[in-house]
Amino acid sequence: MKPYLFKIGKFELRIYSLMYIIAFLSGIFIASKDEVAKKRGIKDKKIIEDFTFWAMISGLIGARLYYVFFKFGEYAGDPLSIFQVWKGGLAIHGGILGGLIGSYLYAKKNKLNIWVLTDMGVGPLLFGQFLGRFGNLANGEIHGVPTFTPWSVILSGKFSQWWASYQSMSIEMQSKFKELVPWGLVFPKDTAAGIEFPDYPLHPAMLYEAFLNLIGFLLLWFYFRKKEYNPGVLSMIYLIMYAVIRVFVSTFRAEDLTVYGIRAPYLISIVMLIGAFVGIKYFNRNNKIKTN
């Protein structure tokens, strides 16, 4: 798989970038169909479009800054590469924080309730995350650890040959291999996954998350959104959902941002879970929150 849809000269239409464009447009469409938001006073399509735009821009900035903060050594020699976001390098936890800040500023400027806006936005956000992981697949990033099974390694050669190479590996290398699954992917050698694990079948961690994000979106949109929740509760449910999703997927990922050797997604997800449960309790107690 190539990271671009087509190439004309030096111009490449990156699949990664295309997924974000589709996510933005689908986000506007999905939000415009939110009857709960309409009941709470968000009826103007321009508000939906403007909010989606600024939340996405602030989210992208937050996602990039978060990633660069943890990987600054990779950008210190070439600071301008920080702006090459189409090549990947966005962290969703930073995106959530950036999007929340952008939502707050937009709500304050337009005298709207931030939680009504974020409740409207979390469904489209999860759908956008679902699409975004296919951009990661095209880039060969956010891949999983190696897996071991005849069905997956047949893509990169005869199983007997691969088994011989596995037997000769160090214990440390063998320990990187996870559960036996028949759907491991072998990535091109010019991708991050292919460079780190050439010819090895890997867990498609980005597809695991894509599937779970889609399930989360369907639950938010068709089940939780139809409940009579106070403003803010749906946003907290999203945080709980994604925290659980990310902890699960991180167990299969070969690389994650770390803090003192501990995977940052684990730490951030714990904070998200605690904050979300406290938030639900707060919003349920304050049942007279203004909707606009």
WOQUI-V653182 format. One record per residue. OMEGA is omega as a letter, one per 40 degrees, with the letter a starting at -180 (none if undefined). Layout:
OMEGA
OMEGA
//
This chain:
i
a
a
i
i
a
i
a
i
a
i
i
a
i
i
i
a
i
i
i
i
i
i
a
i
i
i
a
a
a
a
i
a
a
i
i
i
i
a
i
i
a
a
a
i
i
i
a
a
i
i
a
a
i
i
i
i
i
i
i
i
a
a
a
i
a
a
i
a
a
a
a
a
a
a
a
a
a
a
i
i
a
a
a
a
i
a
i
i
a
a
i
i
i
i
i
i
i
i
i
i
i
i
a
i
i
a
a
a
i
i
i
a
a
i
i
a
i
i
a
a
i
i
i
i
i
i
i
i
i
a
a
i
i
i
i
i
i
a
a
a
a
a
i
i
i
a
i
a
a
a
a
i
i
a
i
i
a
a
i
a
a
i
i
i
a
a
a
i
i
a
i
i
a
i
a
a
a
i
i
a
a
i
a
i
a
i
a
i
i
i
a
a
i
a
a
a
i
i
i
a
i
i
a
a
i
i
a
i
a
a
i
i
i
i
i
a
i
i
a
a
i
a
a
a
i
i
i
i
i
i
a
a
i
i
i
i
a
i
a
a
i
i
i
a
i
i
a
a
i
a
a
a
a
i
i
a
i
a
i
i
a
a
i
i
a
a
a
i
i
i
a
i
i
a
i
i
i
i
i
i
a
i
i
a
a
i
i
i
a
i
none
//
